[in-house]
């Protein structure tokens, strides 16, 4: 078996999706698979999901926190899942990103917000609250987001649902990282939440596309497949 030497690979920085907390847990299965190959990783905490005390709960704060992590870890592959891909797109101007990986995600251009990239009407599985937050309807989560996950993953995911500042949906990006950096779009062909056709349309903007037989959260249902795709971006060709 080929063993990767730690010094030949980038770090990996993960950005989780909307309306959840505890990125370290969401990415833990992929992180373990990457660690076995000598790749270190870290998960960003998103202020708009209430994960950073004292920070503003908005898109700009999510971008700022991601940039902070990137500066701390040095050269990295930046992986964004769903909403996290929008954050990663702007945060990639930090100067520390070697490759962008989008997982069931969106590749907005400058001036575009997440709300511009899907259907005009809000998704029925989302609920909006008077305090300016939104969240996923609990009764929809298992069937739409987690249908191919084991029960332990489902229980852990449901326990980590949270409400998020709704302003993130309409905040336009000011830098389109995919225009300046190599990128990989990972299309989840069995996703019931973000239609695969929409994913493929967005993926046309990426340098390359990988399609996985997975639902919305391949980091839980197919961590090794996702780790393999991330590793390809993280390890330079021929460097093993």
C-alpha positions as CSV (number, residue, x, y, z in Angstrom):
1,X,0.0,0.0,0.0
2,X,1.2,3.5,-0.9
3,X,1.8,5.7,2.2
4,X,1.7,9.5,1.8
5,X,4.4,11.5,3.5
6,X,3.0,14.3,5.6
7,X,5.4,16.9,4.2
8,X,4.2,16.5,0.6
9,X,0.5,17.3,1.2
10,X,-1.6,20.4,2.1
11,X,-3.7,20.8,5.2
12,X,-7.4,20.5,4.7
13,X,-9.9,23.1,6.0
14,X,-13.6,22.2,6.1
15,X,-16.5,24.5,6.1
16,X,-19.9,23.0,7.0
17,X,-23.3,23.8,5.6
18,X,-26.3,25.8,6.8
19,X,-28.3,25.4,9.9
20,X,-26.0,23.1,11.8
21,X,-23.3,23.4,14.4
22,X,-20.1,21.4,15.4
23,X,-18.2,21.2,12.1
24,X,-15.6,18.9,13.8
25,X,-18.3,16.3,14.3
26,X,-19.8,16.6,10.7
27,X,-16.4,16.1,9.1
28,X,-14.9,13.6,11.6
29,X,-15.3,10.5,9.5
30,X,-13.6,12.1,6.5
31,X,-10.9,13.6,8.8
32,X,-10.1,10.1,10.1
33,X,-9.8,8.7,6.6
34,X,-7.5,11.6,5.6
35,X,-5.5,11.3,8.8
36,X,-4.7,7.7,7.9
37,X,-3.0,9.0,4.8
38,X,-1.0,11.7,6.8
39,X,-3.3,14.6,6.0
40,X,-4.2,17.0,8.8
41,X,-7.5,18.9,8.8
42,X,-9.5,21.4,10.8
43,X,-13.2,22.4,10.7
44,X,-14.2,26.1,10.7
45,X,-16.8,27.3,13.3
46,X,-19.4,29.6,11.7
47,X,-20.5,32.7,13.6
48,X,-23.8,32.9,11.7
49,X,-24.7,29.5,13.3
50,X,-23.8,30.8,16.7
51,X,-20.5,29.0,17.0
52,X,-18.2,31.9,17.8
53,X,-19.0,33.9,20.9
54,X,-18.9,37.6,20.5
55,X,-18.7,37.5,16.7
56,X,-21.4,39.1,14.4
57,X,-23.8,36.5,13.2
58,X,-23.6,37.2,9.4
59,X,-22.0,36.0,6.2
60,X,-19.1,38.5,6.5
61,X,-18.2,37.0,9.9
62,X,-18.3,33.4,8.5
63,X,-15.9,34.5,5.8
64,X,-13.6,36.3,8.3
65,X,-13.5,33.2,10.6
66,X,-12.6,31.0,7.6
67,X,-9.8,33.4,6.6
68,X,-8.5,33.4,10.1
69,X,-8.3,29.6,10.2
70,X,-6.6,29.6,6.8
71,X,-4.0,32.0,8.0
72,X,-3.4,29.9,11.0
73,X,-2.9,26.5,9.2
74,X,-1.1,27.8,6.2
75,X,-1.4,26.4,2.6
76,X,-4.6,24.4,2.4
77,X,-7.3,22.7,0.4
78,X,-10.5,24.5,1.3
79,X,-13.6,22.2,1.3
80,X,-17.1,23.7,1.5
81,X,-20.3,21.8,1.9
82,X,-23.6,23.3,0.6
83,X,-23.7,26.8,2.1
84,X,-20.1,26.3,3.1
85,X,-19.1,26.5,-0.5
86,X,-20.4,30.0,-0.7
87,X,-18.3,31.0,2.3
88,X,-15.3,29.2,0.8
89,X,-15.7,31.1,-2.5
90,X,-15.1,34.5,-0.9
91,X,-12.7,33.3,1.8
92,X,-10.4,31.9,-0.8
93,X,-8.9,35.3,-1.3
94,X,-6.9,34.8,1.9
95,X,-3.9,33.7,-0.1
96,X,-3.5,30.4,1.6
97,X,-5.8,28.3,-0.6
98,X,-4.2,25.9,-3.1
99,X,-7.5,24.2,-4.3
100,X,-11.2,24.6,-3.7
101,X,-13.5,21.6,-3.2
102,X,-17.3,22.1,-3.4
103,X,-19.4,19.3,-2.0
104,X,-23.1,19.4,-3.1
105,X,-22.5,23.1,-3.2
106,X,-22.7,26.3,-5.1
107,X,-20.1,28.4,-7.0
108,X,-21.4,31.9,-6.9
109,X,-19.9,34.6,-9.1
110,X,-19.1,38.1,-7.8
111,X,-22.3,39.8,-6.8
112,X,-24.3,36.6,-6.5
113,X,-25.8,35.3,-3.2
114,X,-27.0,31.9,-2.3
115,X,-30.6,33.0,-2.9
116,X,-29.7,33.8,-6.5
117,X,-28.5,30.2,-7.3
118,X,-31.6,28.1,-6.7
119,X,-35.4,28.3,-7.0
120,X,-37.0,31.7,-6.5
121,X,-39.2,30.5,-3.6
122,X,-37.6,29.3,-0.3
123,X,-37.3,25.6,0.0
124,X,-40.3,24.1,1.8
125,X,-38.0,22.2,4.2
126,X,-36.8,25.5,5.6
127,X,-38.5,27.5,8.3
128,X,-38.0,31.2,8.9
129,X,-38.5,33.0,12.3
130,X,-39.4,36.5,13.3
131,X,-35.9,37.0,14.9
132,X,-34.2,36.9,11.5
133,X,-33.1,33.3,11.7
134,X,-34.0,30.2,9.8
135,X,-33.6,26.4,10.2
136,X,-34.3,23.1,8.7
137,X,-37.7,21.5,9.6
138,X,-36.8,18.6,11.8
139,X,-39.5,16.4,10.2
140,X,-37.9,16.7,6.8
141,X,-34.2,16.1,7.7
142,X,-34.1,12.3,7.7
143,X,-35.7,11.8,4.3
144,X,-34.2,14.8,2.5
145,X,-30.7,15.1,3.9
146,X,-29.8,11.8,5.6
147,X,-31.6,9.0,3.7
148,X,-28.4,7.1,3.0
149,X,-26.8,7.5,6.5
150,X,-26.6,5.0,9.3
151,X,-28.7,5.6,12.4
152,X,-25.7,6.8,14.5
153,X,-25.0,9.5,11.9
154,X,-28.7,10.4,11.7
155,X,-29.0,10.8,15.4
156,X,-25.8,12.9,15.7
157,X,-26.9,15.1,12.8
158,X,-30.3,15.8,14.2
159,X,-28.8,16.7,17.5
160,X,-26.7,19.3,15.9
161,X,-29.3,21.2,13.9
162,X,-29.5,24.9,14.8
163,X,-30.9,28.1,13.6
164,X,-28.8,30.5,11.5
165,X,-28.9,34.1,10.6
166,X,-31.1,34.3,7.5
167,X,-29.1,37.3,6.1
168,X,-26.5,34.8,4.9
169,X,-28.9,33.8,2.1
170,X,-28.9,37.2,0.4
171,X,-25.3,38.3,1.1
172,X,-23.5,38.6,-2.2
173,X,-19.9,37.4,-2.6
174,X,-17.2,39.9,-3.3
175,X,-14.6,37.4,-4.6
176,X,-15.1,34.3,-6.7
177,X,-12.3,32.0,-5.7
178,X,-13.1,29.4,-8.4
179,X,-12.2,32.0,-11.1
180,X,-8.7,32.2,-9.8
181,X,-7.9,28.8,-8.3
182,X,-8.2,25.1,-9.3
183,X,-11.4,23.7,-8.1
184,X,-13.3,20.4,-7.8
185,X,-17.0,20.2,-7.7
186,X,-18.4,17.0,-6.0
187,X,-21.9,16.2,-7.3
188,X,-24.0,14.0,-5.0
189,X,-26.1,12.1,-7.4
190,X,-28.7,10.9,-4.8
191,X,-29.1,14.2,-3.1
192,X,-32.8,14.9,-2.3
193,X,-32.2,18.4,-0.9
194,X,-30.0,20.1,-3.5
195,X,-31.1,18.6,-6.9
196,X,-28.3,16.9,-8.8
197,X,-29.2,18.9,-11.9
198,X,-28.6,22.1,-10.0
199,X,-25.3,20.8,-8.7
200,X,-24.2,19.8,-12.2
201,X,-25.1,23.3,-13.5
202,X,-23.0,24.9,-10.7
203,X,-20.2,22.3,-11.2
204,X,-19.7,23.5,-14.8
205,X,-17.8,26.5,-13.3
206,X,-15.3,24.2,-11.6
207,X,-12.0,22.9,-13.0
208,X,-13.1,19.3,-12.6
209,X,-16.2,17.4,-11.5
210,X,-16.5,14.2,-9.4
211,X,-19.8,12.5,-9.1
212,X,-20.6,10.3,-6.0
213,X,-23.5,7.9,-5.4
214,X,-24.5,9.8,-2.3
215,X,-27.1,11.9,-0.7
216,X,-26.6,15.4,0.7
217,X,-24.0,14.5,3.4
218,X,-21.4,12.2,1.8
219,X,-19.1,13.1,4.7
220,X,-21.4,10.9,6.9
221,X,-22.6,8.3,4.4
222,X,-19.6,7.8,2.1
223,X,-16.6,9.3,4.0
224,X,-14.0,7.2,2.2
225,X,-15.2,8.2,-1.2
226,X,-15.2,11.8,-0.2
227,X,-11.8,11.5,1.4
228,X,-10.4,10.0,-1.8
229,X,-11.7,13.0,-3.8
230,X,-10.3,15.5,-1.3
231,X,-7.0,13.7,-1.2
232,X,-6.6,14.0,-4.9
233,X,-6.9,17.8,-4.6
234,X,-4.6,17.9,-1.6
235,X,-1.7,15.8,-2.8
236,X,0.3,17.0,-5.8
237,X,0.5,14.5,-8.7
238,X,3.4,12.1,-8.3
239,X,4.1,13.2,-4.7
240,X,3.5,10.1,-2.5
